[in-house]
């Protein structure tokens, strides 16, 4: 079975313990992790690892080993929740600081070019059609920037539906 990294943002009453469950690794976005400082330490001081020492410092390493990265987030103005966005930003060490032009856009080089995971984002909550389109473009851009081999954006009315769609194990 493939390893899945599941980053999720549910209310505090719905948070299971962090860590591995079978082949899946669950990472709660709450409580809010320290936000990226933009210091680029993960590029120069501690390549591939964030200089901030908290529970999110393992995210680039977890991302490096997953076959599928699943993100469950309430949709907020066509994007991720604050907590999910902070966790995603802490994955900066997964990339290299060098830039290249690809399909007319600037992108960072991949630190692990041999590794390509599948990105699946499950947004939940009420939203307008315009917000869905913005979210799809965001997931597409994230997949390109991270070198994902495939991407998918799903929209659900409630968190329970998103959980069921991915085979939530709690």
C-alpha positions, 0 to 999 in steps of 0.5 A, spaced: 500 500 500 502 506 498 504 511 503 499 517 504 500 524 508 494 527 510 494 534 512 487 536 515 484 542 518 478 540 523 475 543 529 479 541 536 473 536 538 475 532 531 482 532 532 485 524 532 492 524 535 498 526 530 502 520 527 502 514 523 496 510 522 497 503 518 500 506 511 497 513 512 501 519 516 496 524 519 498 531 520 493 536 524 494 543 521 491 545 528 493 548 533 496 553 528 504 551 527 509 557 527 509 560 520 514 560 515 519 566 517 522 567 510 529 566 512 530 561 507 534 557 512 531 550 509 535 552 503 542 554 506 543 553 513 539 546 514 538 544 507 531 540 506 529 542 513 526 548 516 530 551 522 524 552 526 523 546 531 516 544 532 512 539 530 511 542 522 519 541 521 518 534 519 513 536 513 518 536 508 521 529 510 514 526 510 512 529 503 519 526 500 516 519 502 509 520 501 506 517 494 500 521 495 499 528 499 492 529 501 489 536 504 483 536 507 481 544 508 475 548 509 475 553 503 476 560 505 475 565 499 477 560 494 483 557 498 486 554 504 484 555 511 489 559 515 492 553 519 493 549 512 496 554 509 501 555 514 503 548 514 504 548 506 508 554 507 513 550 512 514 545 506 518 550 502 525 545 504 522 540 499 524 545 494 531 548 492 532 556 491 534 556 484 529 558 479 527 555 472 522 557 467 517 552 465 511 553 460 512 560 461 512 560 468 518 561 474 518 555 478 523 552 483 528 546 482 525 540 485 530 538 491 528 531 489 526 530 482 526 523 482 520 523 487 513 525 484 507 524 489 499 525 487 496 531 490 489 531 492 485 537 495 478 536 498 475 542 500 469 542 504 464 547 506 459 552 502 462 556 496 461 560 490 462 557 483 468 562 482 471 560 489 471 553 486 475 555 480 480 559 484 481 553 488 482 549 482 487 554 479 491 554 486 491 546 487 494 546 479 499 551 481 501 548 487 502 541 484 506 544 478 510 548 483 511 541 488 512 537 482 506 532 483 505 527 478 497 528 478 493 533 482 485 533 483 481 538 487 474 536 490 469 540 493 464 537 499 459 540 503 461 537 509 468 535 513 464 528 514 463 527 506 471 529 505 473 524 510 469 518 507 471 520 500 479 519 502 477 513 507 479 516 513 481 511 518 478 514 525 
